[in-house]
Amino acid sequence: MSISTIHKSAWLNHNTKYSDEELLINGFQVMQSWEDPYMRELANVATTNGGDVLELGFGMGISAGYIQKSNKIKRHFIIDCHPKVIRKAQKMFKDRIQAEEMVLIQSFWEDIIGKFKDNSFDGILFDTGPIDKETEFFHFFPFFNEAHRLLRGGGVFTYFSDEPTEFSKQHLKKLHSAGFKQIDFNVCQVKPPKSCRYWQHNSIITPIVIK
């Protein structure tokens, strides 16, 4: 699955609107505050081993905040493509960036991920926003091979799963094809409001995928 240059260019030029409740890009609901307990779970999984953690997608910075609360991590790398989202991250974590504990990278992950060496990270959290209808659901599948390549042995991978109670057969097949064998999950209870257009279930699984 690829994202066209046209879609990329349009996405970068769309307006962003932050509030306490949500992040909107061109009117598209990228993230909402109800995700807080889920983001906390994802962050806890990604920081299980401490060390170097890669986060793809910043959004409202909820998971980033929980990752930063872990006293086990050494460095926290964040990739996000939208310039206004990156500026939000710079304001929120100015001190961590200056201390070189956090590294922000403005890029689509597809354009930058090949520059990271194999076995670079102890934990990875993938939660980028889809930028068109073709990538609205399960847009993390193309990242699975990179996640396996980038993780050190025993490293853990997690992400916004798009599934409420269990992995589908297709989902598991994609993980196995990427080389993952140790695959588990927790079920996180959530309460999305009726106004949420991208999730209406009262639960979502937290993947725990280990290399």
Secondary structure, DSSP 8 states (H G I E B T S, - for coil): ----HHHHHHHHHS-EEE-SSEEEETTEEEEEGGGHHHHHHHHHHHTTT-EEEEEE--TTSHHHHHHHH-SSEEEEEEEE--HHHHHHHHHHTHHHHHTTSEEEEES-HHHHGGGS-TT-EEEEEE-----SGGGSSSTTGGGHHHHHHHEEEEEEEEE--S-SSS--HHHHHHHHHTT--EEEEEEEE----TT-SS---SEEEEEEEE-
